[in-house]
Amino acid sequence: MDVQKILSAVACVLVFTACSKKSSDSVFSDSTALDSAACMGQAIKNKFIVQWEDGRFTVESGSDADSFKKEFIEPQLQEIRRVEFDRRIQLESTKEYATSSVSDSWGQSMIKTSSAYSQGFYGQGVKVAVVDAYVDVTHPQLAGRIAVNSGEIPNNGIDDDRNGVVDDYYGASFVSVPSSTTSPSPHGSHVAGIIAADSAYGPVNGVAPRAQIIPAQFIANDGGGSLGDAVLALQYAANRGAKVINASWGGAPCVASLRNAFQELERKGILVVVAAGNDGRDIDIYPEFPASFDLSNQITVAASSVSDFMTAWSNSGFNLVHVAAPGEHILSTIPGATSTYMDGTSMAAPFVSGTAAILWSAKPTATPQQIKAAIQQSVDVTSGHEFKVKTRGRINIQKALQVLGQLVP
């Protein structure tokens, strides 16, 4: 076979729609194709994630796959790009403390947030979406930091701005999985506080205290959720104008829908900051999703300790984990107008999201790739303290601002 025939064959494999007739079977996938050993999600047999040819995602219901193909996919076949089963996912556990012997803002001091404030950079003008569990928008330290949707009238039961979401004045919830508890999860509020808590109203010092938070909930109170709900929350955050999306969750089944959703965010110029995970494993060898996607608009974050070493429980990887950030004994907001300490890469990721917001407030024209480069090229690497991450280091806002100034004059 000559070279031209080989190239044609490869093209046919990569773009099957150009070489075969489109059918309901060709757009529907029930496989976890990215890495079958790592894809452990539980399929929801009557819910389906639909990606349309224009890039939109919807989550649809049907009695079973065969009926859904016939009744939903076939009549709209030319408008549909891909369909997959929705799948259940579970929020990773974090360790919580009532008290701590370390400084309440040791992480902020270590990454040198004050250097940004002295230059007038607080994350102002930057929207950061918390795609996560419940965010308490009434918390005194968060209430003034929530990005209000001015096109919506609160609590009138009407989709005033016709964006497909009713009453999303303070954000939106996409939770469809029943919860075993009515007590709000503290996770989303804790993440939001690390990013942008206002220290004028309590003890928590947000990294970017003038950034705006877009709550986009998909995780129920008991930590359960679905991949489809996550995709809808990501899409909502993008449509609300988020420049940064914080994804402090892992263990998602690695079906293509989630990767495709991340690629849509990449196309829209949105930076996604992802927690590496808390299993103490190398995700270069044992992939974790979405942490292992490694897209150009993605930063995957490991957790550093108070003594500036990698925590024993943090996931790592010299290729797929990019930087470390404070993730141990982190004080932040939780529902009920109070605060607590938590451990986790879930806490490390919002340190990076807050850093990105500060950098964008300094250079609003920067691209996600430039923000990512500035964060990666400015890490502190200390002899004997190297981290098992791509950059070998822990983030430093002071140096990141200097690097960004060189990348974006």
C-alpha positions in Angstrom: 0.0 0.0 0.0 1.5 3.4 -0.9 1.7 6.4 1.4 -1.4 8.1 0.0 -3.6 5.0 0.6 -2.3 4.7 4.2 -3.1 8.4 4.9 -6.6 7.9 3.4 -7.2 4.9 5.6 -6.1 6.8 8.7 -8.3 9.7 7.8 -11.3 7.3 7.4 -10.7 5.9 10.9 -10.3 9.3 12.5 -13.3 10.9 10.8 -15.7 8.1 10.3 -18.5 10.3 9.2 -16.6 11.2 6.1 -16.2 7.5 5.2 -19.5 5.9 6.3 -23.1 6.8 6.6 -24.2 8.5 9.8 -26.6 6.4 11.8 -28.1 6.3 15.3 -25.6 3.6 16.2 -22.6 5.6 15.0 -23.5 8.6 17.2 -24.4 6.6 20.3 -21.6 5.2 22.4 -22.1 2.9 25.4 -18.3 2.4 25.9 -15.9 4.2 28.2 -13.3 4.5 25.5 -10.7 6.8 26.9 -9.2 4.3 29.3 -11.4 1.3 30.2 -9.3 0.4 33.3 -9.9 3.8 34.8 -13.6 4.4 33.7 -15.6 3.1 36.7 -18.8 5.3 36.3 -22.2 3.7 36.8 -24.4 4.1 33.8 -27.9 5.6 34.3 -29.7 3.5 31.7 -32.6 5.9 31.1 -30.7 9.2 30.9 -28.5 10.3 28.0 -26.0 13.1 27.4 -26.6 14.6 23.9 -24.0 16.8 22.2 -25.4 18.6 19.3 -23.6 19.6 16.1 -23.5 23.3 17.3 -21.6 22.3 20.4 -24.5 22.5 22.9 -25.1 19.8 25.5 -28.5 18.6 26.8 -29.5 15.7 29.0 -32.5 13.7 27.8 -34.5 10.9 29.2 -35.8 7.7 27.6 -37.0 4.3 28.6 -33.9 2.5 27.3 -31.2 2.9 24.7 -33.0 1.2 21.8 -36.1 3.3 22.2 -34.1 6.5 22.6 -32.2 5.8 19.4 -35.5 5.3 17.5 -37.6 8.0 19.1 -35.1 10.8 19.8 -31.9 10.3 17.8 -33.2 9.1 14.4 -35.6 12.0 13.8 -32.8 14.5 14.6 -29.8 12.6 13.4 -28.2 15.3 11.4 -28.3 17.7 14.3 -26.7 15.3 16.8 -22.9 14.8 17.1 -22.7 12.2 19.9 -24.9 10.5 22.6 -23.8 8.7 25.7 -25.3 7.2 28.8 -25.3 9.6 31.8 -23.3 8.2 34.7 -23.2 8.6 38.4 -20.1 10.2 40.0 -19.2 10.8 43.7 -17.4 13.8 45.2 -14.1 12.9 46.7 -14.0 13.1 50.5 -12.1 15.8 52.3 -10.8 15.9 55.9 -12.4 18.6 58.1 -11.1 20.1 61.3 -12.8 22.3 63.9 -9.5 23.9 65.0 -6.0 24.2 63.7 -2.6 25.1 65.2 -1.4 26.9 62.1 -2.1 30.4 60.9 -5.5 30.9 59.4 -4.0 32.4 56.2 -0.7 30.4 55.9 -1.5 29.5 52.3 -2.2 33.0 51.3 1.1 34.1 52.9 3.1 31.3 51.2 1.9 32.2 47.7 2.4 35.9 48.4 -1.1 37.3 47.8 -0.2 40.6 49.4 2.2 41.4 46.6 -0.8 41.5 44.2 -2.9 43.7 46.5 -0.1 46.2 46.9 -0.3 46.7 43.1 -4.1 47.0 43.1 -4.9 43.5 41.8 -7.7 41.7 43.6 -9.4 39.7 40.9 -11.7 42.6 40.1 -13.7 42.3 36.9 -13.2 38.5 36.7 -15.9 35.9 37.1 -14.9 32.5 38.6 -17.5 29.7 38.4 -17.6 27.2 41.2 -18.9 24.0 39.5 -19.4 22.0 42.6 -21.8 21.4 45.5 -24.0 24.0 47.1 -22.6 27.5 47.6 -24.2 29.5 50.5 -24.9 32.8 48.7 -26.2 34.3 52.0 -22.9 33.7 53.9 -21.6 37.1 55.1 -18.2 36.6 53.5 -19.6 35.4 50.2 -22.9 37.4 49.7 -21.1 40.4 48.2 -19.0 38.3 45.9 -21.7 36.5 44.1 -22.1 37.4 40.4 -25.7 38.5 40.1 -27.6 37.7 36.9 -29.2 41.0 36.3 -31.4 39.6 33.5 -33.3 37.5 36.0 -35.9 38.5 38.6 -35.3 36.4 41.7 -37.8 33.9 43.0 -40.7 34.6 40.5 -40.6 31.2 38.9 -40.0 32.6 35.5 -37.0 32.3 33.1 -36.8 36.1 32.6 -33.6 36.1 30.5 -34.7 33.0 28.5 -31.4 31.2 29.1 -33.2 27.9 29.9 -32.7 28.3 33.7 -35.4 29.6 36.0 -34.6 32.0 38.8 -30.8 31.9 38.3 -30.3 35.3 39.9 -27.5 34.0 42.2 -26.5 31.0 40.2 -28.1 27.7 39.3 -28.5 24.1 40.4 -28.4 21.2 38.0 -28.7 18.4 40.6 -30.9 15.6 39.4 -29.6 12.8 41.5 -31.6 12.3 44.8 -29.7 13.0 48.0 -29.7 10.9 51.2 -29.4 14.0 53.3 -31.0 17.5 53.5 -28.0 19.1 55.2 -26.0 21.2 52.7 -22.6 19.9 51.8 -19.9 22.3 53.0 -17.7 21.6 50.0 -18.9 24.2 47.5 -19.0 27.1 50.0 -15.5 26.2 51.2 -14.1 26.3 47.7 -15.9 29.6 46.9 -14.5 31.1 50.1 -10.9 30.2 49.2 -11.3 32.0 45.9 -13.1 35.2 46.9 -14.2 35.5 50.6 -14.4 39.1 51.8 -12.2 39.4 54.9 -14.2 42.5 56.0 -17.0 40.2 57.2 -15.2 37.3 58.8 -11.9 35.4 59.3 -11.4 33.9 55.8 -9.1 35.7 53.4 -10.1 34.9 49.8 -7.2 34.8 47.4 -9.0 37.1 44.9 -11.4 39.0 47.2 -12.9 41.2 44.5 -13.5 38.4 42.0 -17.1 37.4 41.4 -18.4 33.9 42.0 -20.9 32.1 39.8 -22.4 29.1 41.7 -23.2 26.2 39.4 -24.2 23.2 41.5 -24.3 19.7 40.2 -23.3 17.8 43.3 -26.0 16.8 45.8 -25.8 17.3 49.6 -24.5 13.7 50.1 -21.7 14.2 47.5 -23.4 12.3 44.7 -23.9 13.7 41.2 -24.1 12.7 37.6 -21.8 13.4 34.6 -24.7 14.9 32.7 -25.4 17.4 35.5 -21.7 18.3 35.5 -21.7 19.0 31.8 -24.8 21.2 32.1 -23.2 23.1 35.0 -20.0 23.7 33.0 -22.0 24.9 30.0 -24.0 27.3 32.2 -20.9 28.7 33.7 -19.5 29.4 30.3 -22.7 31.1 29.2 -22.7 33.3 32.3 -19.3 34.7 31.3 -16.9 32.8 33.6 -13.2 33.4 32.7 -12.2 30.7 35.2 -14.0 27.5 36.2 -13.0 25.7 39.3 -13.6 21.9 39.2 -12.6 20.6 42.7 -13.9 17.1 42.0 -12.7 13.9 40.4 -13.5 10.3 39.8 -15.7 11.1 36.9 -16.1 8.3 34.3 -14.0 9.2 31.4 -16.6 9.1 28.7 -16.1 11.5 25.8 -18.9 13.9 26.8 -16.9 15.4 29.7 -13.8 15.8 27.5 -15.9 17.3 24.8 -17.3 19.8 27.3 -13.8 20.8 28.4 -12.9 21.3 24.8 -15.9 23.6 24.3 -14.6 25.6 27.2 -11.1 25.6 25.6 -12.7 27.0 22.4 -14.5 29.7 24.3 -11.3 30.9 26.0 -12.1 29.7 29.6 -9.4 28.4 32.0 -10.4 25.3 33.9 -8.6 24.5 37.2 -9.0 20.9 38.3 -8.1 19.1 41.6 -5.6 16.3 41.1 -7.4 14.0 43.6 -6.7 12.6 47.0 -5.8 9.0 46.5 -2.0 9.4 46.8 -1.4 7.9 43.4 0.4 8.9 40.2 -2.3 9.8 37.6 0.2 9.5 34.8 0.0 5.7 35.5 -3.5 5.5 37.0 -5.6 8.2 35.2 -8.2 10.3 37.1 -10.8 12.3 35.3 -11.1 15.2 34.6 -7.6 15.7 36.1 -5.9 13.6 33.3 -7.4 15.4 30.3 -4.3 17.7 30.0 -5.9 20.3 27.6 -4.3 23.6 26.8 -6.8 25.5 28.9 -6.5 23.2 32.0 -4.4 23.4 35.1 -4.4 20.3 37.3 -3.4 21.0 40.9 -1.7 18.9 43.7 -1.8 19.8 47.4 1.2 21.3 49.3 1.5 21.1 53.1 2.2 23.8 55.7 5.8 22.8 55.6 5.8 23.2 51.8 6.1 19.5 50.9 3.7 17.4 48.8 1.1 15.9 51.1 1.1 12.1 51.3 -2.5 11.8 50.1 -2.3 14.2 47.1 -2.3 12.7 43.6 0.7 13.5 41.6 2.3 13.1 38.1 5.3 14.6 36.3 3.2 14.9 33.1 -0.5 15.4 34.0 -0.3 17.4 37.2 1.0 20.9 36.6 1.5 22.7 39.9 1.1 22.4 43.6 -0.8 24.8 45.9 -1.7 24.9 49.6 -4.2 22.2 50.4 -3.7 21.3 54.1 -5.4 22.9 57.1 -7.2 25.5 54.9 -9.7 27.8 56.6 -12.7 28.8 54.6 -16.4 29.5 54.6 -19.1 26.9 55.1 -23.0 27.2 55.2 -24.4 28.8 58.3 -22.3 32.0 58.4 -19.3 30.1 59.8 -16.0 28.6 58.7 -13.9 25.5 59.2 -10.6 23.9 58.2 -10.3 21.3 55.4 -7.6 19.2 53.7 -7.7 18.2 50.0 -6.7 19.0 46.5 -10.2 20.4 46.4 -8.8 23.2 48.5 -5.6 23.5 46.5 -7.4 24.1 43.2 -9.2 27.3 44.3 -5.9 28.8 45.3 -4.9 28.5 41.6 -8.3 29.7 40.5 -8.0 32.8 42.7 -4.4 33.3 41.3 -5.8 33.2 37.8 -8.4 35.8 38.6 -5.7 38.1 40.0 -3.6 37.7 36.9 -6.5 38.4 34.7 -7.4 41.6 36.7 -3.8 42.7 36.0 -3.8 41.7 32.2 -7.5 41.5 31.0 -6.4 40.7 27.4 -4.4 37.6 28.4 -5.4 34.3 26.9 -6.0 31.2 29.1 -2.8 29.7 27.7 -0.8 32.9 28.8 -2.4 32.8 32.3 -1.5 29.1 32.5 2.0 29.7 31.3 2.6 32.5 33.8 1.4 30.3 36.7 3.6 27.4 35.6 6.7 29.4 34.8 6.7 31.2 38.2 6.5 28.4 40.7 8.8 28.2 43.7 11.1 25.2 43.4 13.1 24.6 46.6 15.9 22.1 46.7 14.8 19.0 48.7 11.1 20.2 48.4 10.5 19.4 44.7 7.0 18.4 44.0 6.0 15.4 41.9 4.3 17.7 39.3 5.3 18.9 35.9 6.8 22.2 37.1 8.3 20.6 40.3 7.0 23.6 42.2 4.3 25.5 44.2 2.5 28.6 42.9 3.8 32.1 43.7 1.5 35.1 42.7 4.3 37.7 43.0 6.4 35.9 40.5 3.5 35.0 38.3 2.6 38.7 37.9 6.1 39.4 36.8 6.1 36.6 34.2 2.7 37.6 32.9 4.0 41.1 32.4 6.6 39.7 30.1 4.2 37.5 28.2 1.5 40.2 27.8 3.2 43.6 27.7 
